Amino acid sequence: MINAKKIEEIAKQVTDAIPPGLKTMANDIEEKTKTVLQRKLSQLDVVSREEFDVQTQVLLKTRAKLTELEERLTQLENASSADNDV
């Protein structure tokens, strides 16, 4: 089995071996990528997770109410049909 501490040590050695200029360039690229992604995502017509979850709950309540009303309608139709048969 591979020792997790040994892997960490190897990763640190590799990281330490990377020239500082290259590390800086990698950090700059990461920051620029984040900036571009944030800008592009803000241009999309999307909703927040919180808003999505709220709307999901509203939809679930609406479906439950619709099912209840459909059942009531069926009962009323059955009762009306039974009254007409008499």
TAVENUR-V161663 format. One record per residue. N is the residue number from 1. RES is the residue in three letters. BURIAL is I if it has 16 or more other C-alpha atoms within 10 Angstrom, else O. D_FIRST is the distance of its C-alpha to the first C-alpha in whole Angstrom. Layout:
n=[N;N]
res=[RES;RES]
burial=[BURIAL;BURIAL]
d_first=[D_FIRST;D_FIRST]
This chain:
n=[1;2;3;4;5;6;7;8;9;10;11;12;13;14;15;16;17;18;19;20;21;22;23;24;25;26;27;28;29;30;31;32;33;34;35;36;37;38;39;40;41;42;43;44;45;46;47;48;49;50;51;52;53;54;55;56;57;58;59;60;61;62;63;64;65;66;67;68;69;70;71;72;73;74;75;76;77;78;79;80;81;82;83;84;85;86]
res=[MET;ILE;ASN;ALA;LYS;LYS;ILE;GLU;GLU;ILE;ALA;LYS;GLN;VAL;THR;ASP;ALA;ILE;PRO;PRO;GLY;LEU;LYS;THR;MET;ALA;ASN;ASP;ILE;GLU;GLU;LYS;THR;LYS;THR;VAL;LEU;GLN;ARG;LYS;LEU;SER;GLN;LEU;ASP;VAL;VAL;SER;ARG;GLU;GLU;PHE;ASP;VAL;GLN;THR;GLN;VAL;LEU;LEU;LYS;THR;ARG;ALA;LYS;LEU;THR;GLU;LEU;GLU;GLU;ARG;LEU;THR;GLN;LEU;GLU;ASN;ALA;SER;SER;ALA;ASP;ASN;ASP;VAL]
burial=[O;O;O;O;O;O;O;O;O;O;O;O;O;O;O;O;O;O;O;O;O;O;O;O;O;O;O;O;O;O;O;O;O;O;O;O;O;O;O;O;O;O;O;O;O;O;O;O;O;O;O;O;O;O;O;O;O;O;O;O;O;O;O;O;O;O;O;O;O;O;O;O;O;O;O;O;O;O;O;O;O;O;O;O;O;O]
d_first=[0;4;6;9;12;11;11;15;16;16;17;20;21;21;23;25;26;28;32;33;36;33;31;35;35;32;33;37;36;34;37;39;37;37;41;41;39;41;44;44;42;45;48;46;48;45;45;43;41;43;46;44;43;47;48;46;47;51;50;49;52;54;53;53;57;58;56;58;61;61;61;64;66;65;67;70;70;70;73;75;75;76;79;80;80;82]
